[in-house]
């Protein structure tokens, strides 16, 4: 049994999923979230429903019953220096929000190791990749300045591969997992910080949950990798599915985005993987298209980015812009990706105009 760690998570959606897995493994987690969420989590616990292979229905886990602990707090109620690890689990545009911006500054100044579980890699993480022009990438961020004081050596990236949503008819402390894949984290520069992640990985893998008197293994693990490119395997999925939910007309589901024209989807997926390889990724770091396409069969809603766009959001995470911009640095181009970026740009411009 490893040391018990204390983890601060900025965000309570993906945050509550990872926090629940950590609490099941005996660690303590504090989630920074909105006042109504703070009240719900502290009063009623974090409730996560998992599909478990071989079992009908969903297995419900309430953090109040777990060996570790989950607490929720506001942005001014925590001191990052009190924690062993800080997880960045909000959408990228949120980090410039009042209160969140100041807490993020405190996180950077604390000198504590940080693990991002955003789809959009924080700018300092990309500075760990040799040969990228970081200044040219800044335009893809809602506010690149919020990342300016971070030490890249203290920041790693964890791919938020599991898919989950808050059922709209349920309280805000309830999360339902739809695709129970793993969080894939890259190593830190510092071996001690990486060992902490490996300890958490081992504890999560060893943890069991009792259902009807039986000790069962719950899905969604933390997997730590030596390659800093492993979390970028998500890019091909995002550009093939999530962002291609955005069309001239209504948003479509991820399943439709992937399976309406499987040959085009395969071409986009392959091209993004080739871009990652041009950056330094090993083909073994990446997920085969067939595995992703099969998983996409169960993704029957538009992506969160598409839903936000169609709901009028003036900013979303722009991994599409990031991929297009980096591809230009590598002398690569994709008509399909260019079209996706144009569609997202157009809708964002309309949303911003409507918000004036």
Residue pairs with C-beta under 8 A, 6 or more apart in sequence:
1 26
1 203
2 199
2 200
2 202
2 203
3 199
4 26
4 27
4 28
4 68
5 22
5 27
5 28
5 84
5 85
5 196
5 199
5 200
6 27
6 28
6 29
6 30
6 82
6 83
6 84
6 85
7 19
7 22
7 27
7 28
7 29
7 30
7 83
7 84
7 85
7 86
7 87
8 29
8 30
8 32
8 78
8 80
8 82
8 83
8 85
8 86
8 87
8 107
9 15
9 18
9 19
9 29
9 30
9 31
9 32
9 86
9 87
9 89
10 32
10 86
10 87
10 88
10 89
10 90
10 100
10 103
10 104
10 107
11 31
11 32
11 33
11 87
11 88
11 89
11 90
11 91
11 94
12 31
12 32
12 33
12 34
12 37
12 41
12 46
12 72
12 89
13 89
13 164
13 166
13 175
14 89
14 117
14 160
14 162
14 164
15 31
15 33
15 87
15 89
15 90
15 117
16 31
16 41
16 46
16 48
16 70
16 173
16 175
17 48
17 162
17 164
17 175
17 177
17 220
18 29
18 87
18 89
18 117
18 183
18 222
19 29
19 31
19 46
19 63
19 70
20 46
20 48
20 61
20 63
20 66
20 70
21 204
21 207
21 218
21 220
21 221
21 222
22 28
22 29
22 68
22 200
22 204
23 29
23 46
23 63
23 66
23 67
23 68
23 69
23 70
24 61
24 66
24 67
24 68
24 204
24 207
24 209
24 218
25 67
25 68
25 200
25 203
25 204
25 206
25 207
26 67
26 68
26 203
26 207
27 68
27 200
27 203
28 68
28 69
28 70
28 71
29 68
29 69
29 70
29 71
30 70
30 71
30 72
30 73
30 78
30 83
31 37
31 41
31 46
31 70
31 71
31 72
31 73
32 72
32 73
32 74
32 75
32 78
32 100
32 103
33 41
33 72
33 73
33 74
35 74
36 172
37 72
37 172
37 173
38 72
38 73
38 74
40 72
40 171
40 172
40 173
41 63
41 70
41 71
41 72
41 173
42 71
42 72
44 62
44 64
44 171
44 173
45 62
45 63
45 64
45 65
45 70
45 173
46 62
46 63
46 70
46 173
46 175
47 60
47 61
47 62
47 63
47 171
47 173
47 174
47 175
48 60
48 61
48 164
48 174
48 175
48 176
48 177
49 58
49 59
49 60
49 61
49 174
49 175
49 176
49 177
50 58
50 59
50 61
50 177
50 180
50 218
50 219
50 220
51 58
51 59
51 177
51 178
51 180
51 219
52 58
52 59
52 180
52 216
52 218
52 219
53 219
55 211
55 216
58 176
59 209
59 211
59 216
59 218
61 209
61 218
63 69
63 70
74 99
75 99
75 100
75 102
75 103
76 99
76 103
78 103
79 106
79 110
80 86
80 103
80 106
80 107
80 110
80 112
81 110
81 112
83 112
84 112
84 113
84 196
85 112
85 113
85 114
85 115
85 196
85 197
86 107
86 110
86 112
86 113
86 114
86 115
87 114
87 115
87 116
87 117
87 158
88 95
88 104
88 107
88 114
88 115
88 116
88 117
88 118
88 122
89 117
89 118
90 100
90 118
91 118
91 120
91 304
91 316
91 317
92 118
92 119
92 120
92 122
92 141
92 142
92 317
92 318
93 142
93 143
93 313
93 315
93 316
93 317
94 100
95 101
95 104
95 142
95 143
95 146
96 142
96 143
96 146
101 146
104 146
105 146
105 149
107 114
108 149
108 150
108 151
109 149
111 151
111 154
112 154
113 154
113 155
113 156
113 188
113 190
113 193
113 196
114 150
114 154
114 155
114 156
115 155
115 156
115 157
115 158
115 185
115 197
116 122
116 125
116 155
116 156
116 157
116 158
117 158
117 159
117 160
117 183
118 160
118 317
119 160
119 234
119 238
119 242
119 305
119 317
119 319
120 140
120 141
120 317
120 318
120 319
120 322
121 157
121 231
121 232
121 322
122 147
122 150
122 155
122 157
123 134
123 137
123 138
123 141
123 144
123 147
123 150
124 147
124 150
124 151
124 152
124 155
125 152
125 155
125 156
125 157
126 132
126 134
126 137
127 134
127 152
128 152
128 153
128 155
128 189
128 228
129 228
129 229
129 279
129 280
130 280
131 279
131 280
132 279
132 326
132 329
133 329
136 325
136 329
137 322
137 325
137 326
138 144
139 321
139 325
140 318
140 321
140 322
140 325
141 147
141 318
142 315
152 189
153 188
153 189
153 190
154 188
154 189
154 190
154 193
156 185
156 186
156 187
156 188
156 193
156 197
156 228
157 185
157 186
157 228
157 231
157 232
158 183
158 184
158 185
158 186
158 222
158 231
159 183
159 184
159 185
159 230
159 231
159 232
159 233
159 234
160 183
160 234
161 179
161 181
161 182
161 183
161 184
161 234
162 177
162 179
162 180
162 181
162 182
162 183
162 220
163 177
163 178
163 179
163 181
163 299
164 175
164 176
164 177
164 178
164 179
165 175
165 176
165 178
165 301
166 172
166 174
166 175
166 176
167 174
167 176
177 219
177 220
178 298
178 299
179 295
179 298
179 299
180 219
180 220
181 219
181 220
181 295
182 220
182 221
182 222
182 223
183 220
183 221
183 222
183 223
184 223
184 225
184 230
184 231
184 233
185 197
185 222
185 223
185 224
185 225
185 230
185 231
186 224
186 225
186 227
186 228
186 229
186 230
186 231
187 194
187 197
187 224
187 225
187 226
187 227
187 228
188 194
188 197
194 224
197 222
197 224
198 224
200 222
201 221
201 222
201 223
201 224
204 221
204 222
205 221
207 218
208 215
208 216
208 217
208 218
209 215
209 216
209 217
209 218
210 216
225 285
227 281
227 282
227 285
229 276
229 279
229 280
229 281
229 282
229 285
230 281
230 285
232 276
232 279
232 281
232 285
233 273
233 276
233 281
233 285
233 286
233 287
235 272
235 275
235 276
235 319
235 323
236 268
236 269
236 270
236 272
236 273
236 276
236 286
236 287
236 289
236 292
237 269
237 287
237 292
238 319
238 320
239 268
239 269
239 272
239 319
239 320
239 323
239 337
239 340
240 257
240 258
240 265
240 268
240 269
240 272
240 292
241 254
241 257
241 258
241 265
241 292
241 296
241 299
241 303
242 254
242 257
242 303
242 304
242 305
242 306
243 303
243 305
243 306
243 319
243 320
243 340
243 344
244 257
244 258
244 265
244 268
244 336
244 340
245 251
245 252
245 253
245 254
245 256
245 257
245 302
245 303
245 305
245 306
246 305
246 306
246 309
246 340
246 343
246 344
246 347
247 343
248 343
250 310
251 302
251 306
251 307
251 309
251 310
252 260
252 302
253 299
253 300
253 301
253 302
254 296
254 299
254 300
254 301
254 302
254 303
255 296
255 297
255 298
255 299
255 300
257 265
257 296
258 265
258 292
258 293
258 296
258 299
259 265
259 293
259 296
259 297
262 293
264 336
265 289
265 293
266 289
266 293
267 336
268 334
268 336
268 337
269 289
269 292
270 289
271 332
271 334
271 336
271 337
272 323
272 334
272 337
273 281
273 283
273 286
274 332
275 323
275 326
275 327
275 330
275 332
276 285
276 286
277 283
278 330
278 332
279 326
279 330
301 307
302 310
305 316
305 317
308 316
309 316
309 344
309 347
309 348
309 351
310 347
312 351
312 354
312 355
313 348
313 351
314 348
314 351
314 352
314 355
315 348
316 344
316 348
318 344
320 337
320 340
320 341
320 344
321 341
321 344
323 337
324 337
324 338
324 341
327 333
327 334
327 337
